[in-house]
Amino acid sequence: MGKRKTWSIKEELLTKSREAMLSAVQIFNNPNIHFKSETYIVLSTISWTYLLHAYFRDKGIEYRYHTAKNGRKRYDRTKRKAYKFYELERCLNCDESPVESIVAANLRFLIGLRHEIEHQMTNKIDEYLSARFQACCLNYNDAIKSLFDTKYGIDKHLSFSLQFSSIKDEHAAQLRQFTDLPQNISAYINAFDDDLTEQEFNDSRFAYRVLYVPKIVNKKGQADKVIEFLKADSPAAQHINKEYVVIKDRELKKHLPTQICKSMQAKGFTKFKMYQHTQLWQSLNAKGEGKGFGVQVENMWYWYEKWVEVVEMHCNENKERYI
């Protein structure tokens, strides 16, 4: 009887988990709905939470909040006396979590973003973050099949959401700097991404990025396919990736003033501190429009690598002042 109940709850968790993710995808792909990203984040978080609850239950791992007292577990409960089960972030932090670190990074990004958007209305974040939403969905499909059974996969229900518009250079620059996002959201994205390594940031399990290019053909019949998938090691794919790297490298890394000072001090310029840094950028009007040395996000100014090079050159030319 006990086993029957455990199996039933696990199956119910898996069923609701799948439905939550499918609902998230369907809503995000619905052109008549404008509250896409916010809804997707909430539903996908619930989906992953139920999936991990089902996994913990299947493996006999405790996933209720509790404290140990006199060798016995004392469970935390709500005001209505219901058990308090682990939220998604707590599930990811468990030693027994089966989620890979890069997949967990994608989920932690969405969790943090949810914390930001639950306090105020957002706008225009769909096109910025769709690659991370796509990765979340594909990661989920892989996870539910590998942790349970391929029959639970949602492959046949997934489809591509195509954006039928072109992106001009000025639009691309705006996307990279998040200039038209709410300040709290842009600051959160920049801070989260800065903590990732280059390899983590470019991992498809963190953000599933698809590059669309015009298809040139010799015959009319060859142009019927909307999307063509190429092997990663094929000559055509390698050429496209090289072109993409050129674009990617234009995404400028950002530095805080304190980071720049610490970097200079590590190079031996121990007397170069915040005061000297402030004097330098003021004397060169480095924050002036058109200088291209940095960008203001929320109330914080971030410096580009271009400025760090200027600072290092200045330190080298004035060694006697800073060593």
C-alpha positions, 0 to 999 in steps of 0.5 A: 500500500505504501509503495502504491502511494509513493508511485502515485505521487511520483507519477502525479508530480511528473505529469504536472511537471510536464504540463507546466513546461508545455504550458510555458512553451505554448504561452511563450509561442503564442503571438497574442500574449504579451506577458510571455517571459514572466509567465514562462519563468514562473511555469518553468520554475514550477516544472523543474521543482516538481521534476526534482521532487519526483526524483527525490521521492523516487530515490528516497531522498528527504526534500522537506524542510526539517530540523533534527532534535534528539535524533528525530526529525521535526518538520517545518510546516505552513500556518495551515500545518502543511509540510514545507517542501524544498523550492527549486533553488534548495533542490539545486543546492542539495548534494544529491541533486542530479542537475549538471552545474551548467544546467543549474546555472541556467536555472539559477539565472531564471530564479534570480530574474524571477525575484527581480520581476516579481516586484515590478512590471517589466517589458521588452525582455522576450527577445533578450532572453529567449535563448536562455528560455530555449536552453531551459526547455531543452535541458528539461527534456533531456533531464526528464528522459534521462532521470525517468524514461524516454516516454516522458520526453516532450520532444514532439511538442516542441517547436521553433519560435521564429522572429520574422524580422531583421536586426540592424547593427544599431539594434544589435548594439542596443541588445548587447548593452540592454539599454532599453531594459528596466535598470534592475533587470539589466544590472542583474543580467550583467552581474550574473553574466560577469560571474560566468566563465567564457566557456559557461556563457557560450555553453548551449545548456546555458543559452541555446543560441541559433544563428539564422543566415540568408540561404543562397541556392542555385536552384529554386527547389533547393530553397524550400526548407526554412531551416537547415541543420548543419553538423558542427564539424562540417565546412559550412558550419565552421565558416558560420561559426567563424563569422559568429565569433567576429560578432561575439567578440564585439560584446564588450566585457565590463569592469568596475573601478575597484576591479581595475585598481586591484588589477593595476595593483596586482601588476605592481602599481600598488599606489594606484588607487580609487583616487588616482583612477578618478583623477585620471578619468576626469582629466581625460573626460573618459565618461564623455559621450562618444568616448566609448570607454564605458557604459552606465547601467542603473546607477553604476558606471562600468568600464570597457577593456579599452579603458583598462588598456589606457589605465595600464599605459598611464601606469607604465608611463608614470611608474615612479608615482605608482610603484 
